[in-house]
Amino acid sequence: DQQVKQNSPSLSVQEGRISILNCDYTNSMFDYFLWYKKYPAEGPTFLISISSIKDKNEDGRFTVFLNKSAKHLSLHIVPSQPGDSAVYFCAGNGAGSYQLTFGKGTKLSVIP
Amino acid sequence: GAGVSQTPSNKVTEKGKYVELRCDPISGHTALYWYRQSLGQGPEFLIYFQGTGAADDSGLPNDRFFAVRPEGSVSTLKIQRTERGDSAVYLCASSLLGGAGEQYFGPGTRLTVT
């Protein structure tokens, strides 16, 4: 049973436009969510996080939105740049458990 | 500063052999985690250390897998009697403290069992 779902395996966006990556979760015990970015042959790199007490967190071009009632979060990248092309993973962490539970990832391609 | 390092970067072994994978966490990080990533999947949790002790090993798939962190820094993941299904990228991560918060990943060790 997948507790974190990223239903879009891939996404293509024109350079300069907004990229929106979506993530759904089923475990209501999750109280902290993270987005990681992964280039080929490298480990995941932390991008941005959000606590369940917030509904939005912003860091430069990256904003994460959390809708707890819908158990949904999204990552917005504005404006998208070719260097943003990578696989993006959503992860949840909850209530005394230190492990991160990851989705399968979404491959973002930003077209120049 | 130095990030998480893992050695070797690639390991090819024959079915039935024993392998050891090493992780050097970020200096000063007390928490260390091992994950496994199979093709087309996200990383899956294996084990978490707080200091020298394994605080949560619920993700280890079976008793062929074992990990140690004897001095609270470097960790070694050990796999006995390897099987082809063990082929994956093994990722190590560390964080300053345990609990909610960012974990910093190494580049991984790609294990191939032939």
Backbone of each chain as ProteinMPNN parsed JSONL, in Angstrom:
{"seq_chain_A": "DQQVKQNSPSLSVQEGRISILNCDYTNSMFDYFLWYKKYPAEGPTFLISISSIKDKNEDGRFTVFLNKSAKHLSLHIVPSQPGDSAVYFCAGNGAGSYQLTFGKGTKLSVIP", "coords_chain_A": {"N_chain_A": [[0.845, -1.186, 0.0], [0.763, 2.04, -1.073], [1.822, 4.809, 0.62], [2.498, 7.351, -0.063], [1.841, 9.089, -2.936], [2.732, 9.842, -6.209], [1.289, 10.709, -8.908], [1.857, 11.448, -11.499], [4.143, 10.365, -13.705], [5.826, 11.811, -15.325], [6.586, 15.146, -16.514], [6.426, 17.867, -18.71], [7.605, 21.114, -19.295], [7.639, 24.439, -20.511], [10.491, 26.55, -20.62], [10.643, 29.215, -18.268], [7.974, 29.132, -17.677], [5.446, 28.061, -15.263], [6.037, 25.253, -13.189], [4.219, 22.593, -11.88], [4.143, 20.233, -9.477], [2.622, 17.378, -8.194], [1.413, 15.675, -5.241], [0.063, 13.079, -3.303], [-1.075, 11.815, -0.163], [-1.697, 9.125, 2.141], [-1.386, 8.522, 4.785], [-2.411, 9.678, 7.745], [-0.91, 10.291, 9.908], [1.377, 11.536, 9.161], [3.321, 14.417, 9.651], [5.105, 16.118, 8.609], [6.533, 17.226, 5.645], [8.512, 16.745, 2.729], [10.34, 17.821, -0.134], [12.44, 16.438, -2.552], [15.07, 16.629, -4.921], [16.437, 14.952, -7.689], [19.241, 14.233, -9.57], [20.517, 12.216, -12.305], [22.572, 9.492, -11.277], [23.26, 10.673, -8.902], [22.731, 11.337, -5.37], [19.535, 11.98, -3.739], [18.67, 15.433, -3.358], [17.911, 17.723, -0.865], [15.181, 19.953, -1.102], [12.899, 21.619, -0.297], [10.694, 22.026, 2.512], [7.748, 21.364, 4.531], [5.839, 21.915, 7.41], [3.056, 20.314, 9.017], [1.529, 22.171, 10.312], [1.449, 24.376, 8.829], [0.299, 25.908, 5.737], [1.617, 26.725, 3.573], [4.858, 27.162, 2.199], [7.656, 29.004, 1.273], [10.496, 29.39, -0.824], [12.547, 31.194, -2.467], [12.362, 30.493, -5.851], [10.77, 28.355, -5.391], [7.825, 26.959, -4.083], [5.892, 25.332, -1.679], [2.756, 23.891, -1.222], [0.32, 22.885, 1.108], [-2.486, 20.906, 1.581], [-4.24, 19.812, 4.011], [-6.752, 18.669, 4.532], [-7.424, 17.496, 2.153], [-5.344, 15.804, 1.934], [-3.09, 16.406, 0.331], [-0.309, 17.682, -1.418], [1.613, 20.168, -3.14], [4.231, 21.188, -5.323], [5.459, 24.163, -6.511], [7.241, 25.637, -9.104], [8.613, 28.54, -10.089], [10.137, 31.065, -12.031], [10.352, 28.283, -14.296], [13.424, 26.622, -15.021], [15.933, 25.349, -17.3], [17.875, 23.912, -15.829], [16.387, 22.893, -13.798], [15.458, 20.497, -14.587], [14.955, 17.258, -13.668], [14.421, 14.424, -11.458], [11.773, 14.583, -9.216], [11.051, 14.004, -5.881], [8.534, 13.429, -3.524], [8.125, 13.331, -0.005], [7.056, 11.965, 3.113], [6.882, 12.269, 6.688], [6.476, 11.188, 10.002], [5.069, 11.702, 13.241], [6.924, 10.787, 15.402], [8.174, 8.808, 13.995], [11.135, 8.267, 12.313], [11.76, 7.673, 9.781], [11.705, 8.466, 6.325], [9.045, 8.414, 4.049], [8.742, 7.821, 0.746], [7.4, 8.986, -2.413], [7.034, 7.711, -5.819], [8.226, 9.423, -7.536], [8.481, 12.176, -9.894], [9.39, 12.906, -13.121], [10.72, 15.799, -14.243], [10.913, 17.791, -17.086], [12.342, 20.587, -18.393], [11.895, 22.611, -21.035], [13.999, 24.368, -23.185]], "CA_chain_A": [[0.0, 0.0, 0.0], [1.607, 3.223, -1.18], [1.362, 5.879, 1.494], [2.768, 8.615, -0.745], [1.621, 8.821, -4.353], [2.967, 10.877, -7.215], [0.572, 10.035, -9.994], [2.394, 11.816, -12.808], [5.538, 9.924, -13.813], [6.645, 12.797, -16.018], [5.977, 16.452, -16.78], [7.244, 18.747, -19.552], [7.209, 22.511, -19.145], [8.478, 25.388, -21.245], [11.321, 27.433, -19.792], [9.997, 30.471, -17.899], [6.604, 28.897, -17.2], [5.335, 27.442, -13.945], [5.959, 23.794, -13.06], [3.443, 22.178, -10.707], [4.278, 18.809, -9.22], [1.613, 17.011, -7.207], [1.693, 14.539, -4.355], [-1.033, 12.74, -2.397], [-0.651, 10.878, 0.861], [-2.815, 8.461, 2.808], [-1.105, 8.352, 6.212], [-2.778, 10.906, 8.458], [0.083, 10.527, 10.956], [2.457, 12.371, 8.634], [3.211, 15.808, 10.065], [6.19, 16.886, 7.998], [6.65, 16.798, 4.249], [9.727, 17.245, 2.108], [10.578, 17.587, -1.559], [13.821, 16.212, -2.928], [15.373, 16.676, -6.345], [17.489, 13.974, -7.941], [19.855, 14.118, -10.888], [21.043, 10.868, -12.535], [23.831, 9.077, -10.641], [23.497, 11.419, -7.675], [21.724, 11.117, -4.346], [18.515, 13.034, -3.653], [19.076, 16.684, -2.722], [16.781, 18.375, -0.216], [14.755, 21.168, -1.792], [12.034, 22.439, 0.535], [9.853, 21.217, 3.389], [6.629, 22.058, 5.161], [5.229, 21.273, 8.565], [1.602, 20.211, 8.86], [0.84, 23.318, 10.932], [1.429, 25.44, 7.825], [-0.278, 25.51, 4.464], [2.463, 27.222, 2.478], [6.229, 27.534, 2.52], [8.246, 29.546, 0.051], [11.942, 29.578, -0.793], [12.958, 31.62, -3.8], [11.45, 30.099, -6.926], [10.058, 27.135, -4.987], [6.775, 27.089, -3.073], [5.149, 24.102, -1.421], [1.421, 24.095, -0.665], [-0.214, 21.696, 1.77], [-3.923, 20.88, 1.857], [-4.359, 18.668, 4.906], [-8.06, 18.009, 4.438], [-7.389, 16.665, 0.946], [-4.108, 15.009, 1.996], [-2.464, 16.726, -0.946], [0.629, 18.795, -1.468], [2.134, 20.459, -4.471], [5.447, 21.999, -5.43], [5.423, 25.091, -7.63], [8.536, 26.205, -9.477], [8.363, 29.693, -10.967], [9.952, 30.47, -13.347], [11.11, 27.048, -14.501], [14.687, 26.785, -15.753], [16.415, 24.047, -17.793], [18.591, 23.229, -14.745], [15.421, 22.247, -12.899], [15.136, 19.173, -15.13], [15.407, 16.248, -12.708], [13.302, 13.688, -10.86], [11.365, 15.188, -7.949], [10.402, 13.08, -4.962], [7.798, 13.913, -2.376], [8.295, 12.398, 1.111], [6.354, 12.287, 4.361], [7.556, 11.845, 7.91], [5.405, 11.457, 10.933], [4.715, 11.345, 14.609], [7.887, 9.953, 16.106], [8.888, 7.903, 13.097], [12.201, 9.051, 11.701], [11.966, 7.3, 8.395], [10.984, 9.174, 5.278], [8.31, 7.571, 3.106], [8.831, 8.528, -0.522], [6.651, 8.616, -3.602], [7.848, 7.123, -6.883], [8.922, 10.477, -8.252], [8.012, 12.757, -11.159], [10.504, 13.419, -13.925], [10.423, 17.107, -14.836], [11.762, 18.244, -18.192], [12.103, 21.984, -18.72], [12.328, 22.741, -22.422], [14.471, 25.742, -23.45]], "C_chain_A": [[0.884, 1.241, 0.0], [1.049, 4.342, -0.331], [1.579, 7.262, 0.882], [2.693, 8.334, -2.245], [1.933, 10.049, -5.194], [2.456, 10.285, -8.511], [1.057, 10.402, -11.384], [3.847, 11.373, -12.891], [6.431, 10.969, -14.475], [5.838, 14.059, -16.301], [6.946, 17.249, -17.645], [6.702, 20.164, -19.48], [8.164, 23.381, -19.946], [9.259, 26.243, -20.252], [10.588, 28.744, -19.522], [8.576, 30.307, -17.374], [6.634, 28.269, -15.809], [5.311, 25.917, -14.075], [5.18, 23.493, -11.78], [3.54, 20.667, -10.575], [3.374, 18.455, -8.042], [1.968, 15.746, -6.436], [0.481, 14.327, -3.457], [-0.521, 11.751, -1.362], [-1.874, 10.299, 1.559], [-2.625, 8.387, 4.329], [-1.364, 9.654, 6.964], [-1.824, 11.206, 9.611], [1.255, 11.371, 10.462], [2.253, 13.806, 9.109], [4.329, 16.679, 9.506], [6.396, 16.319, 6.601], [7.856, 17.478, 3.605], [9.69, 16.963, 0.613], [12.083, 17.459, -1.783], [13.915, 16.231, -4.452], [16.53, 15.719, -6.593], [17.928, 14.018, -9.393], [20.361, 12.689, -11.054], [22.395, 10.658, -11.864], [24.212, 9.928, -9.429], [22.447, 11.037, -6.634], [20.679, 12.225, -4.362], [19.042, 14.245, -2.889], [17.842, 17.351, -2.134], [16.472, 19.703, -0.892], [13.985, 22.093, -0.844], [11.149, 21.524, 1.375], [8.702, 22.052, 3.923], [6.112, 21.237, 6.326], [3.716, 21.28, 8.395], [0.845, 21.362, 9.53], [0.775, 24.51, 9.972], [0.692, 24.961, 6.58], [0.558, 25.987, 3.273], [3.858, 27.492, 3.024], [6.929, 27.907, 1.221], [9.752, 29.709, 0.238], [12.393, 29.907, -2.21], [11.937, 31.241, -4.851], [10.547, 28.93, -6.547], [9.041, 27.434, -3.875], [6.097, 25.746, -2.922], [3.836, 24.483, -0.746], [0.935, 22.78, -0.057], [-1.699, 21.867, 2.035], [-4.194, 19.634, 2.693], [-5.684, 17.938, 4.756], [-8.115, 17.097, 3.218], [-6.21, 15.712, 0.939], [-3.335, 15.167, 0.688], [-1.447, 17.833, -0.762], [1.146, 18.965, -2.878], [3.374, 21.33, -4.341], [5.323, 22.851, -6.681], [6.822, 25.643, -7.863], [8.269, 27.318, -10.486], [9.542, 30.67, -10.908], [10.791, 29.203, -13.486], [12.341, 27.323, -15.359], [15.161, 25.405, -16.226], [17.161, 23.239, -16.721], [17.684, 22.573, -13.728], [15.048, 20.847, -13.386], [15.785, 18.097, -14.262], [14.188, 15.414, -12.31], [13.025, 14.289, -9.484], [10.599, 14.161, -7.117], [9.735, 13.85, -3.839], [7.991, 12.882, -1.258], [7.536, 12.896, 2.326], [7.081, 11.649, 5.536], [6.595, 12.118, 9.047], [5.564, 10.912, 12.309], [5.694, 10.371, 15.252], [8.607, 8.946, 15.236], [9.916, 8.709, 12.325], [12.427, 8.698, 10.243], [11.16, 8.205, 7.485], [10.306, 8.143, 4.388], [8.171, 8.351, 1.812], [7.768, 8.076, -1.506], [7.596, 8.079, -4.662], [8.583, 8.167, -7.708], [8.219, 10.93, -9.518], [9.218, 13.329, -11.875], [10.077, 14.706, -14.614], [11.427, 17.411, -15.939], [11.376, 19.679, -18.506], [12.739, 22.242, -20.081], [12.756, 24.18, -22.699], [13.667, 26.403, -24.58]], "O_chain_A": [[1.652, 1.473, 0.934], [-0.083, 4.778, -0.543], [0.919, 8.227, 1.268], [3.387, 7.457, -2.76], [1.456, 11.15, -4.918], [3.12, 9.456, -9.133], [0.704, 9.733, -12.355], [4.702, 11.946, -12.216], [7.636, 11.015, -14.227], [4.607, 14.052, -16.326], [8.141, 17.306, -17.356], [5.496, 20.389, -19.59], [9.355, 23.087, -20.042], [8.756, 26.61, -19.19], [9.983, 29.32, -20.426], [8.033, 31.198, -16.72], [7.698, 27.986, -15.258], [4.651, 25.367, -14.957], [5.453, 24.071, -10.728], [3.082, 19.919, -11.439], [3.363, 19.146, -7.023], [2.708, 14.882, -6.907], [-0.066, 15.285, -2.911], [0.363, 10.944, -1.649], [-2.947, 10.904, 1.566], [-3.592, 8.211, 5.07], [-0.611, 10.618, 6.824], [-1.919, 12.267, 10.228], [2.043, 11.867, 11.267], [1.158, 14.355, 8.991], [4.475, 17.839, 9.89], [6.43, 15.105, 6.4], [8.173, 18.63, 3.901], [9.086, 15.99, 0.162], [12.88, 18.251, -1.279], [12.967, 15.893, -5.161], [17.484, 15.67, -5.816], [17.127, 13.866, -10.315], [20.613, 12.009, -10.059], [23.253, 11.541, -11.884], [25.359, 9.9, -8.984], [21.401, 10.481, -6.972], [20.91, 13.29, -4.934], [19.764, 14.104, -1.902], [16.839, 17.526, -2.826], [17.373, 20.477, -1.214], [14.395, 23.232, -0.624], [10.887, 20.383, 0.994], [8.682, 23.276, 3.789], [5.967, 20.018, 6.233], [3.162, 22.143, 7.715], [-0.361, 21.505, 9.328], [0.133, 25.519, 10.26], [0.486, 23.762, 6.39], [0.246, 25.689, 2.12], [4.028, 27.978, 4.142], [6.807, 27.217, 0.209], [10.223, 30.107, 1.303], [12.594, 29.02, -3.039], [10.771, 31.626, -4.754], [9.654, 28.561, -7.31], [9.359, 28.073, -2.872], [5.763, 25.094, -3.912], [3.811, 25.292, 0.181], [1.116, 21.708, -0.633], [-2.121, 22.853, 2.641], [-4.356, 18.538, 2.157], [-5.729, 16.711, 4.845], [-8.77, 16.055, 3.242], [-6.086, 14.892, 0.029], [-2.977, 14.187, 0.034], [-1.688, 18.801, -0.041], [1.123, 18.043, -3.693], [3.536, 22.093, -3.388], [5.11, 22.333, -7.778], [7.5, 26.063, -6.925], [7.768, 27.077, -11.584], [9.92, 31.075, -9.809], [11.836, 29.08, -12.849], [12.312, 28.133, -16.286], [14.821, 24.396, -15.609], [17.083, 22.011, -16.711], [18.138, 21.791, -12.892], [14.391, 20.096, -12.665], [17.008, 18.037, -14.14], [13.073, 15.665, -12.767], [13.943, 14.478, -8.686], [9.642, 13.54, -7.58], [10.299, 14.792, -3.282], [8.019, 11.682, -1.531], [7.393, 14.1, 2.537], [7.784, 10.648, 5.402], [5.956, 13.17, 9.07], [6.108, 9.83, 12.528], [5.32, 9.253, 15.605], [9.55, 8.296, 15.687], [9.58, 9.74, 11.741], [13.204, 9.358, 9.552], [10.068, 8.651, 7.837], [10.904, 7.132, 4.018], [7.554, 9.416, 1.783], [7.292, 6.942, -1.452], [8.805, 7.997, -4.446], [9.467, 7.828, -8.495], [7.464, 10.177, -10.135], [9.97, 14.129, -11.319], [9.185, 14.704, -15.461], [12.638, 17.299, -15.744], [10.226, 19.961, -18.844], [13.95, 22.111, -20.257], [11.981, 25.111, -22.481], [13.928, 27.553, -24.932]]}, "seq_chain_B": "GAGVSQTPSNKVTEKGKYVELRCDPISGHTALYWYRQSLGQGPEFLIYFQGTGAADDSGLPNDRFFAVRPEGSVSTLKIQRTERGDSAVYLCASSLLGGAGEQYFGPGTRLTVT", "coords_chain_B": {"N_chain_B": [[31.436, 22.4, 3.35], [32.174, 18.856, 3.772], [30.007, 16.47, 2.327], [27.735, 13.687, 2.69], [29.399, 10.679, 2.202], [29.817, 7.726, 0.201], [31.008, 4.45, -0.212], [31.733, 1.408, -2.033], [31.209, 3.222, -5.171], [30.083, 1.724, -7.113], [29.193, -1.708, -7.175], [29.695, -4.943, -8.178], [28.629, -8.19, -7.829], [28.6, -11.759, -7.342], [25.785, -13.928, -7.204], [24.96, -15.152, -4.024], [27.252, -14.331, -2.741], [28.945, -12.323, -0.191], [28.545, -8.907, 0.77], [29.771, -5.644, 1.62], [28.803, -2.369, 2.327], [29.736, 0.975, 2.587], [29.273, 3.919, 4.598], [29.935, 7.324, 5.13], [28.942, 9.717, 7.234], [27.819, 13.187, 7.412], [29.981, 15.224, 9.257], [29.466, 15.336, 12.734], [26.777, 14.8, 12.621], [24.284, 13.048, 14.256], [22.343, 11.246, 13.621], [21.744, 8.564, 11.391], [20.83, 7.06, 8.339], [19.761, 4.333, 6.319], [18.689, 3.662, 3.041], [17.012, 2.025, 0.306], [16.903, 2.027, -3.186], [15.066, 0.951, -5.795], [14.752, 0.367, -9.341], [12.752, 2.795, -10.871], [11.359, 3.368, -8.605], [10.761, 5.157, -5.486], [13.133, 6.009, -2.866], [13.402, 3.518, -0.313], [12.976, 2.988, 3.098], [15.391, 1.454, 5.217], [16.954, 1.199, 7.683], [17.612, 2.938, 10.765], [19.928, 4.786, 12.628], [20.643, 6.103, 15.796], [23.181, 7.683, 17.087], [25.271, 5.111, 18.181], [23.524, 3.015, 18.208], [21.002, 0.949, 16.675], [18.086, 2.394, 16.13], [15.752, 1.903, 14.804], [15.024, -0.732, 12.91], [13.141, -1.636, 11.199], [12.763, -1.672, 8.47], [14.509, -3.425, 7.245], [14.737, -6.039, 4.957], [15.037, -8.83, 5.434], [16.79, -11.361, 7.403], [19.231, -11.497, 6.159], [20.279, -9.078, 5.852], [22.169, -6.618, 7.511], [23.309, -4.021, 9.662], [25.815, -1.833, 10.959], [27.158, 0.564, 13.294], [29.576, 1.255, 14.829], [31.102, 3.267, 16.201], [29.551, 5.431, 16.208], [29.758, 7.026, 14.001], [30.889, 6.377, 11.084], [29.129, 4.016, 9.081], [28.317, 0.624, 8.235], [26.699, -1.305, 5.876], [25.683, -4.577, 5.647], [25.361, -7.382, 3.589], [24.402, -10.637, 3.37], [24.792, -13.718, 1.538], [23.939, -12.86, -1.099], [21.24, -12.053, -3.323], [19.716, -11.941, -6.612], [17.596, -10.188, -6.563], [18.42, -8.313, -4.743], [19.693, -6.354, -6.056], [20.115, -2.961, -6.529], [20.117, 0.61, -5.852], [21.825, 1.649, -3.068], [21.268, 3.895, -0.607], [22.604, 6.258, 1.642], [21.895, 8.393, 4.357], [22.166, 11.322, 6.436], [21.418, 13.177, 9.425], [21.336, 16.053, 11.572], [20.091, 15.744, 14.058], [17.797, 13.202, 15.152], [14.374, 12.569, 14.133], [11.717, 14.71, 12.817], [12.562, 16.419, 9.887], [15.141, 17.626, 7.639], [16.946, 15.224, 5.793], [20.151, 14.375, 4.692], [21.464, 13.205, 1.787], [23.8, 10.753, 0.544], [25.675, 9.895, -2.491], [25.071, 7.305, -3.123], [25.392, 3.687, -3.474], [25.637, 1.616, -6.176], [24.467, -1.522, -6.409], [24.941, -4.534, -8.023], [23.825, -7.716, -8.539], [24.842, -10.638, -9.939]], "CA_chain_B": [[31.907, 21.238, 4.083], [31.978, 17.584, 3.1], [28.69, 15.871, 2.454], [27.721, 12.255, 2.968], [30.101, 9.915, 1.169], [29.542, 6.297, 0.196], [31.92, 3.644, -1.013], [32.124, 1.896, -3.351], [30.11, 3.823, -5.921], [29.48, 0.594, -7.82], [29.655, -3.013, -6.715], [29.115, -6.084, -8.889], [28.953, -9.403, -7.099], [27.874, -12.942, -7.782], [24.734, -14.455, -6.314], [25.474, -15.972, -2.923], [28.405, -13.718, -2.083], [28.749, -11.356, 0.889], [29.024, -7.571, 0.418], [29.721, -4.576, 2.617], [28.683, -1.033, 1.758], [30.165, 1.898, 3.647], [28.737, 5.281, 4.588], [30.534, 8.33, 5.995], [27.948, 10.79, 7.326], [28.321, 14.539, 7.651], [30.584, 15.307, 10.581], [28.607, 15.902, 13.766], [25.402, 14.305, 12.52], [24.124, 11.891, 15.14], [21.393, 10.308, 13.034], [22.168, 8.001, 10.106], [19.758, 6.25, 7.761], [19.995, 3.604, 5.067], [17.536, 3.453, 2.165], [17.284, 1.269, -0.917], [16.086, 2.516, -4.288], [14.997, 0.084, -6.967], [14.449, 1.099, -10.584], [11.379, 3.29, -11.011], [10.744, 3.547, -7.283], [11.414, 6.085, -4.583], [13.925, 5.334, -1.825], [12.649, 2.814, 0.734], [13.705, 2.963, 4.356], [15.902, 0.183, 5.721], [17.362, 1.212, 9.096], [17.959, 4.247, 11.301], [20.798, 4.787, 13.793], [20.841, 7.305, 16.601], [24.452, 7.333, 17.719], [25.788, 3.785, 17.835], [22.483, 2.003, 18.258], [19.951, 0.921, 15.662], [16.841, 2.79, 16.788], [14.62, 1.373, 14.034], [15.488, -1.566, 11.79], [11.923, -2.263, 10.683], [12.768, -1.742, 7.013], [15.394, -4.469, 6.729], [13.825, -7.022, 4.352], [15.174, -10.16, 6.052], [17.977, -11.452, 8.262], [20.483, -11.444, 5.408], [20.725, -7.691, 5.906], [22.579, -6.186, 8.844], [24.083, -2.789, 9.599], [26.477, -1.455, 12.214], [27.729, 1.912, 13.39], [30.216, 0.989, 16.125], [31.632, 4.436, 16.907], [28.603, 6.533, 16.078], [30.035, 7.848, 12.836], [30.807, 5.541, 9.886], [28.239, 2.852, 9.154], [28.485, -0.387, 7.208], [25.548, -2.167, 5.594], [26.225, -5.89, 5.272], [24.364, -8.259, 2.979], [24.906, -12.002, 3.235], [24.134, -14.604, 0.557], [23.214, -11.934, -1.974], [20.317, -12.565, -4.345], [19.569, -10.995, -7.726], [16.623, -9.182, -6.145], [19.062, -7.287, -3.907], [20.252, -5.338, -6.948], [19.455, -1.671, -6.311], [21.019, 1.647, -5.338], [21.719, 1.756, -1.614], [21.506, 5.291, -0.246], [22.808, 6.585, 3.045], [21.575, 9.785, 4.671], [22.398, 11.683, 7.828], [20.818, 14.429, 9.879], [21.966, 16.532, 12.796], [19.397, 15.017, 15.111], [16.726, 12.405, 14.578], [13.086, 13.237, 14.136], [11.289, 15.376, 11.596], [13.563, 17.35, 9.393], [15.837, 17.237, 6.429], [17.999, 14.227, 5.78], [21.084, 14.7, 3.615], [21.807, 11.931, 1.168], [25.004, 10.514, -0.226], [25.444, 9.584, -3.904], [24.589, 5.937, -3.268], [26.182, 2.581, -4.025], [24.826, 0.778, -7.069], [24.801, -2.942, -6.237], [24.428, -5.44, -9.05], [24.069, -9.125, -8.217], [24.712, -11.409, -11.201]], "C_chain_B": [[31.589, 19.962, 3.342], [30.577, 17.081, 3.357], [28.819, 14.423, 2.848], [28.475, 11.55, 1.842], [29.819, 8.429, 1.337], [30.553, 5.587, -0.69], [31.524, 2.17, -0.925], [30.953, 2.581, -4.048], [29.351, 2.75, -6.704], [30.047, -0.701, -7.277], [28.92, -4.089, -7.517], [29.561, -7.34, -8.155], [28.138, -10.563, -7.632], [26.843, -13.349, -6.732], [25.375, -15.352, -5.263], [26.633, -15.372, -2.173], [27.969, -12.728, -0.996], [29.28, -9.989, 0.445], [28.898, -6.629, 1.607], [29.698, -3.24, 1.899], [28.945, -0.036, 2.893], [29.552, 3.283, 3.466], [29.478, 6.151, 5.592], [29.57, 9.509, 6.09], [28.621, 12.157, 7.448], [28.816, 14.615, 9.096], [29.639, 15.971, 11.577], [27.167, 15.453, 13.709], [25.259, 13.033, 13.341], [23.209, 10.83, 14.54], [21.873, 9.862, 11.657], [21.107, 7.026, 9.638], [20.286, 5.519, 6.533], [18.653, 3.433, 4.349], [17.984, 2.615, 0.978], [16.351, 1.779, -1.997], [16.181, 1.556, -5.467], [14.553, 0.916, -8.158], [12.976, 1.515, -10.62], [10.65, 3.521, -9.702], [11.423, 4.682, -6.531], [12.269, 5.32, -3.582], [13.01, 4.7, -0.776], [13.532, 2.648, 1.955], [14.145, 1.553, 4.722], [16.124, 0.232, 7.23], [17.788, 2.618, 9.488], [18.81, 4.055, 12.559], [20.724, 6.141, 14.481], [22.095, 7.015, 17.423], [24.917, 5.961, 17.261], [24.701, 2.733, 17.694], [21.483, 2.109, 17.13], [18.623, 1.195, 16.344], [15.62, 2.217, 16.087], [15.183, 0.583, 12.862], [14.309, -2.249, 11.099], [11.896, -2.406, 9.168], [13.687, -2.806, 6.433], [14.537, -5.618, 6.213], [13.888, -8.414, 4.963], [16.498, -10.214, 6.807], [19.282, -11.573, 7.484], [21.101, -10.043, 5.464], [21.04, -7.302, 7.344], [23.389, -4.911, 8.692], [24.66, -2.476, 10.97], [26.963, -0.018, 12.122], [28.483, 1.964, 14.727], [30.698, 2.213, 16.892], [30.732, 5.654, 16.726], [28.879, 7.459, 14.915], [29.825, 7.007, 11.57], [29.867, 4.358, 10.123], [28.534, 1.906, 7.997], [27.199, -1.202, 7.096], [26.1, -3.479, 5.039], [25.101, -6.755, 4.714], [24.999, -9.631, 2.763], [24.129, -12.736, 2.147], [23.283, -13.781, -0.415], [22.367, -12.674, -2.998], [20.16, -11.505, -5.431], [18.588, -9.882, -7.363], [17.184, -8.114, -5.226], [19.651, -6.169, -4.754], [19.435, -4.053, -6.842], [20.539, -0.644, -6.011], [20.768, 1.77, -3.847], [22.181, 3.156, -1.217], [21.674, 5.427, 1.259], [22.464, 8.06, 3.238], [21.936, 10.062, 6.12], [21.662, 12.972, 8.148], [21.42, 14.775, 11.229], [21.406, 15.811, 14.022], [18.379, 14.126, 14.439], [15.437, 13.196, 14.548], [12.762, 13.894, 12.816], [12.365, 16.357, 11.163], [14.324, 16.764, 8.232], [16.866, 16.144, 6.705], [18.839, 14.499, 4.543], [21.667, 13.4, 3.086], [23.187, 11.927, 0.53], [24.653, 10.131, -1.657], [24.947, 8.166, -4.14], [25.653, 4.963, -3.744], [25.252, 1.754, -4.902], [25.317, -0.657, -6.946], [24.142, -3.75, -7.342], [24.817, -6.861, -8.672], [23.809, -9.948, -9.464], [24.447, -12.891, -10.937]], "O_chain_B": [[30.816, 19.977, 2.384], [30.028, 17.238, 4.447], [29.88, 13.978, 3.287], [28.214, 11.798, 0.665], [29.612, 7.935, 2.446], [30.903, 6.062, -1.771], [31.04, 1.717, 0.113], [29.824, 2.522, -3.562], [28.145, 2.855, -6.926], [31.233, -0.787, -6.956], [27.69, -4.14, -7.532], [30.751, -7.521, -7.893], [27.115, -10.373, -8.29], [27.025, -13.131, -5.535], [26.218, -16.196, -5.571], [26.978, -15.837, -1.087], [26.8, -12.353, -0.899], [30.336, -9.909, -0.182], [28.041, -6.797, 2.475], [30.477, -3.006, 0.975], [28.441, -0.191, 4.005], [29.343, 3.753, 2.348], [29.637, 5.777, 6.754], [29.399, 10.235, 5.11], [29.842, 12.254, 7.572], [28.162, 14.138, 10.023], [29.08, 17.033, 11.303], [26.405, 15.696, 14.645], [26.003, 12.069, 13.158], [23.288, 9.657, 14.904], [22.346, 10.671, 10.859], [20.551, 6.263, 10.428], [21.144, 6.024, 5.808], [17.635, 3.107, 4.959], [19.174, 2.511, 0.684], [15.154, 1.948, -1.765], [17.247, 1.377, -6.057], [14.045, 2.026, -8.004], [12.078, 0.695, -10.425], [9.46, 3.834, -9.693], [12.518, 5.115, -6.891], [12.139, 4.101, -3.465], [11.984, 5.268, -0.401], [14.683, 2.223, 1.858], [13.395, 0.589, 4.568], [15.565, -0.575, 7.973], [18.262, 3.392, 8.656], [18.465, 3.268, 13.44], [20.74, 7.187, 13.831], [22.068, 6.197, 18.343], [24.948, 5.688, 16.062], [24.936, 1.671, 17.117], [21.149, 3.204, 16.679], [18.092, 0.339, 17.052], [14.567, 2.061, 16.705], [15.751, 1.157, 11.933], [14.462, -3.308, 10.491], [11.096, -3.173, 8.633], [13.64, -3.062, 5.229], [13.691, -6.127, 6.949], [12.873, -9.11, 5.002], [17.239, -9.232, 6.845], [20.341, -11.736, 8.09], [22.28, -9.853, 5.166], [20.287, -7.608, 8.269], [24.087, -4.738, 7.693], [24.075, -2.808, 12.001], [27.152, 0.534, 11.039], [28.053, 2.654, 15.651], [30.701, 2.198, 18.123], [31.119, 6.775, 17.057], [28.313, 8.549, 14.835], [28.712, 6.934, 11.047], [29.82, 3.783, 11.211], [28.946, 2.332, 6.918], [26.684, -1.718, 8.087], [26.882, -3.486, 4.088], [24.023, -6.846, 5.302], [26.003, -9.763, 2.063], [22.971, -12.424, 1.869], [22.074, -13.983, -0.533], [22.718, -13.755, -3.47], [20.434, -10.326, -5.207], [18.746, -8.749, -7.817], [16.516, -7.118, -4.95], [20.065, -5.141, -4.219], [18.22, -4.058, -7.039], [21.721, -0.976, -5.926], [19.633, 1.972, -3.414], [23.324, 3.545, -1.457], [20.969, 4.788, 2.04], [22.726, 8.878, 2.356], [22.003, 9.144, 6.937], [21.327, 13.754, 7.257], [21.942, 13.913, 11.936], [22.142, 15.342, 14.89], [18.122, 14.288, 13.246], [15.42, 14.375, 14.903], [13.441, 13.669, 11.814], [12.987, 17.031, 11.984], [14.183, 15.592, 7.884], [17.557, 16.156, 7.724], [18.309, 14.813, 3.477], [22.27, 12.613, 3.816], [23.674, 12.948, 0.045], [23.476, 10.048, -2.008], [24.458, 7.85, -5.224], [26.665, 5.347, -4.329], [24.222, 1.258, -4.446], [26.443, -0.972, -7.33], [22.934, -3.658, -7.563], [25.997, -7.169, -8.506], [22.695, -9.959, -9.989], [24.314, -13.672, -11.879]]}, "name": "protein", "num_of_chains": 2, "seq": "DQQVKQNSPSLSVQEGRISILNCDYTNSMFDYFLWYKKYPAEGPTFLISISSIKDKNEDGRFTVFLNKSAKHLSLHIVPSQPGDSAVYFCAGNGAGSYQLTFGKGTKLSVIPGAGVSQTPSNKVTEKGKYVELRCDPISGHTALYWYRQSLGQGPEFLIYFQGTGAADDSGLPNDRFFAVRPEGSVSTLKIQRTERGDSAVYLCASSLLGGAGEQYFGPGTRLTVT"}
